[in-house]
Amino acid sequence: MLIQTRPGEGGSAAHERLYRALRTQIMHGELTPGAALTLRGIARQFGLSMTPAREAVRRLVAEGALTLSASGRVATPELSNERIEELAALRALLEPELASRALPRAHMALIDRMQKINTEIGEVMGRGDAVAYIRLNLEFHRALYLRAQAPAMLAMAETVWLQLGPTMRALYGRLRRSEPPQHHRMILAALRAGDEPALRLAVRTDVTQGLRMLAT
């Protein structure tokens, strides 16, 4: 992927676009746990200089999306069982609350859109496309959470997703699913019924069950 600089575009804008592109790659599981990266390789991949690559890596290390060793080695995180449990607990706290706040604004057009995304999830799972699965799964949840009108809370949830991206890739390989997650259907049913307790339970189970399989 090349990031073309636009006429008059400064280094800060190029850095921001590289940061966003690399962040998306990590969040969607395009990189596996423990994958090594180099500033030179990142700069070459995106067609930019070392300076924006260095700044993007610095930000992603601060967000927990990348690790930086004492020797300067940059890599995607290999999460311990304790760290997976911690991040699963954060999802269990944040996402049911986001869903609950979104429920009063979850009109039928939104539910229909989420149903369509869920159908697409089934299609990509049939093809064994792990990256598309992770991307669509996050899109399913984000579509709902945007209705919560709680941007700080959603930003926290997205930081957790970012840290878990490579691990979710590993989880997909272990689960070997061929159909959409059953708890997505429960989420959709709870939204249609306006049932907040059922919605909270469905979201909490959906976002933690698979992760806890990895930690066992």
C-alpha positions, -999 to 999 in steps of 0.1 A, spaced: 0 0 0 14 33 -10 3 66 6 6 92 -20 15 127 -7 -7 154 -21 6 187 -34 13 210 -5 8 182 20 31 185 50 49 157 68 24 157 97 -5 150 73 15 121 57 23 108 91 -13 109 101 -24 89 71 4 63 76 -6 60 112 -42 54 103 -34 29 77 -10 9 99 -35 11 128 -62 -4 106 -39 -32 95 -32 -41 131 -68 -38 143 -81 -60 115 -56 -87 122 -36 -83 90 -5 -89 112 -1 -120 133 10 -120 170 48 -114 173 52 -102 137 84 -81 135 84 -47 118 111 -23 108 109 14 103 126 10 69 101 -17 59 71 4 70 84 34 51 90 13 20 56 -4 22 37 30 24 61 49 1 71 74 27 103 85 45 115 72 78 103 102 98 65 96 95 71 58 99 90 65 132 63 88 145 35 64 136 53 35 154 58 57 184 21 64 187 11 28 181 36 16 208 20 41 232 -15 27 224 -3 -9 231 -7 -19 194 30 -25 190 58 -34 214 93 -19 214 121 -39 230 152 -25 247 171 -35 216 148 -15 194 129 -44 179 93 -35 170 67 -62 168 30 -69 173 22 -80 208 21 -116 219 -4 -114 247 -1 -135 279 -32 -153 292 -34 -126 320 -34 -98 294 -61 -115 273 -83 -119 304 -78 -82 313 -87 -70 278 -117 -94 277 -128 -79 310 -125 -44 296 -147 -54 266 -172 -69 290 -174 -36 309 -174 -12 280 -194 -28 252 -226 -38 270 -227 -2 283 -223 12 248 -250 -12 235 -273 -1 263 -268 35 255 -274 29 218 -306 9 223 -330 39 224 -316 51 190 -314 16 174 -340 22 146 -350 -5 121 -326 9 94 -297 3 118 -308 -32 127 -313 -40 90 -278 -27 83 -263 -49 111 -282 -79 97 -267 -72 63 -232 -70 79 -238 -103 97 -248 -120 64 -216 -107 49 -197 -122 79 -212 -156 70 -200 -153 34 -164 -144 43 -162 -171 69 -172 -196 42 -142 -184 22 -119 -186 53 -110 -149 50 -98 -141 86 -91 -104 79 -125 -97 63 -141 -115 92 -124 -94 118 -131 -62 99 -168 -70 95 -172 -82 130 -159 -48 143 -181 -30 118 -211 -49 132 -203 -37 167 -192 -2 157 -224 4 138 -244 -1 170 -220 17 194 -219 48 173 -256 52 183 -246 55 219 -233 90 213 -205 83 238 -173 91 219 -149 88 248 -162 53 257 -161 42 220 -125 54 217 -116 33 247 -132 2 232 -114 8 199 -81 10 217 -89 -25 232 -98 -37 197 -65 -24 184 -44 -42 210 -63 -74 203 -62 -73 165 -33 -99 160 -47 -121 188 -81 -121 171 -64 -134 140 -50 -163 160 -84 -169 176 -101 -171 142 -77 -199 132 -85 -218 164 -123 -215 161 -126 -224 124 -161 -210 122 -182 -214 91 -212 -193 101 -218 -160 118 -214 -158 156 -246 -171 172 -245 -142 197 -249 -117 168 -283 -132 162 -291 -127 199 -279 -91 197 -302 -85 167 -332 -102 184 -327 -81 216 -325 -49 195 -357 -57 177 -374 -65 210 -360 -34 228 -348 -58 256 -319 -41 274 -310 -70 298 -309 -95 269 -289 -71 248 -263 -66 275 -260 -103 280 -257 -111 243 -230 -84 238 -210 -94 269 -210 -131 259 -202 -123 222 -172 -101 230 -156 -124 257 -164 -160 249 -138 -165 221 -111 -145 239 -114 -166 270 -110 -197 249 -75 -184 240 -66 -180 277 -75 -216 286 
